Amino acid sequence: MTSWNVTETKDGVQFKVKLQPRAKKNEICGVQGEEMKVRLTSPPVEGEANDAFIKFLSKRLKIPRAHIKIVSGHTNPHKIIHIEGIDKTTLMKNFDIMLNK
């Protein structure tokens, strides 16, 4: 069982992420503390890594990019993410699937 902390909100979920830019490939690595750890090939320049993360997560979860928001941490590798229109159970199930790919 992971210690990843996902909070349900009135319109979706919120959770913490640690982004590692300039990686060899885009991938979800697992849980580090209370954060989902994600490696991205994009550099941390002018929001490129943030945009790449939103696009990556949108594709993996099959939800519109507009439903994924960075609540805090725009210039920091540690971020708080909010996703509209998904519940905690669905997110956790998808996270487990993404980890096992």
N, C-alpha and C positions, 0 to 999 in steps of 0.2 A: 504494500500500500504506500502511495506517495504522500508526502507532507505538503503537496502543492495546495495553496489556499485559494479557492474559488468562491466568490461571494455572489449570491443571486441578488439582483436589483429588480425594481418593478418592471423593467423592460428588457432584461437580459442578464448578463454576468459581468463580473469584474475580477481581474487577476493580475498578478505581477509577472513580469518577463525580464530576463536578462539577455540582451542582444550582444552577440560577438560578431562585429563586422570583419570584413576582409578574410573570411574563411575560405577553405577550398571548395565547399559546396553549401548549398542551402539545406539545412536540416534542423529538426527538433531533436535535441540531445537528451532530454529528460528533465528531471527536476533537480534544482540546486537550492537547497534550503526551502523557502516558500515560493520560489520563482521557477517558471518554465524557462529552460535555457535553449536559446535558438542561435544557430550559427548562420550567417549570411555572407554571400560573396561581395555584396556592395560595401563601399567605403562609408565611414561615418561623416560624410561631407554634405552640407546643405540639405539635410534630410533624406538623402538617398537610402540609407539603411532603414529609416522609418518607413519610407514608401515601399521598399522591397519587402519589409516584414508584413505590412498590411496586404500587399498583393499575394505573398506566399501563404499567409494564414487564410485569406479569402479563398484561394484556390483549394487548399487542403480541406477547409470546412464546407466548401461549396455554398458560400454565402456572399452577398454583394459587399464590395469593399466599403461602401458607404455605411455599412453596419458596424464597422470596426473603427474605433477611435482610440487615440493615445491620450489618456486623461492627464498624465504627468510623466516627465522624464524625456521630453523632446530632444534634449541635448545630453542625455545621460544614458549609459547602457542599461540602467535599471529603470523600468517603465511600469506604469499601471495602464492596463488595457481594458476597455469596455466594449462588449459585443452585444448589439441589440438582436432580439428575436431568437435567442437560443437559451436553453435552460442548463443548469449545472450538470445534470445527468447526461444530457446529449453531448456537452462539451467534454466531459470526462471520458465518455465512451469513444468519441472521436480522437481524443488525445492518446488513449491507449492504442487505438488502431494506427495512428501516425507513428508512434514509437516502435511498433512492431513491423513496420514496412521496411 
